[in-house]
Amino acid sequence: MSSAPTPPTSGPAKIRLRHLLDAKERGRPFTMLTAYDQVSAQVFEAAGIDVLLVGDSVGTAVLGYSSTTSTTHQDMLTFTGAVARSVHRPLVVADLAFGTYQTGPEDAVRHGVELIRAGAEAVKLEGGHEIVPQVRALVAAGIPVIGHLGFTPQSVNALSGHRVQGRETAGADQLADDAIALQEAGVSAIVLELVPAAVAARITEVVAVPTIGIGAGPDCDGQVLVWQDMAGLSGFEGRFVRTFAHLRGQLQTAAEEYRAAVTSRAYPGPEHSFE
């Protein structure tokens, strides 16, 4: 019996970090959506989404937490594994949960290794200059890193709520400096959240790595949304969100029709029963 590896089946090429950089250089916007389970991950893969983010937003979007700071590392391992096992083409990125990297490089690497073992192909963490040592340590350990600047949800208490960042000159300059510091530390891309469009465009121009916007205008190299917001399932209607479907209403209608069919004994019928 031959020991040669089985040739790969034909189909779309696996998305790697280098493809995001190539997209930036070619001026072709790429797409990222959050995904937390098998069904959403496979649907988005079929739709051609380039990057799936297993975000710590799973805490607020799925687990009922009031803040992403309640999302645990074990939560991230569980949902990262579910997504990674379910898809082949998209790049899978996982968030480092609150408290898993702020304490220093050693903790960052330990938790990053566990996310990679769970199936992540890169990890994301929030912050600028203050997390450069963690970024350097992760990259040195062979773990690709994506940065996150602007509104950083894990710092919602310190930022006094969900507020646009970088509106003042000093704040905009700080974001640009942080982006350059992250790039020099070795990040492969940077998420910009709730940042004025002009500031995001400036950062996208000055850094060589791709930027990914969420509430950061049209000039970022890629865009990301929480999938339940994108699909009109969460009910969240923030200014930066465009809903591309209205699944919340459709799901409610389906549930109401199911309830009516059961209570009227219209379901299950003979065609749904066994002899």
Buried (B, 14 or more C-beta within 10 A) or exposed (E): EEEEEEEEEEEEEEBBBEBBBEBBEEEEBBBBBBBBBEEBBBBBBEEEBBBBBBBBBBBBBBBEBEBBBBBBBEBBBBBBBBBBEBBEBBBBBBBBBBBBBBEEBEBBBEBBBBBBEBBBBBBBBBBBEEBBEBBBBBBEBEBBBBBBBBBBBBBBEEBEEEEBBBEEEEBBEBBBBBBBBBBEBBBBBBBBBBBBBEBBBBBBEEBEBBBBBBBBBEBBBBBBBBBBBBBBBBEEEBEBBEBEEEBBEEEEEEEEEEEEEEEEEEBEEEEEEEE
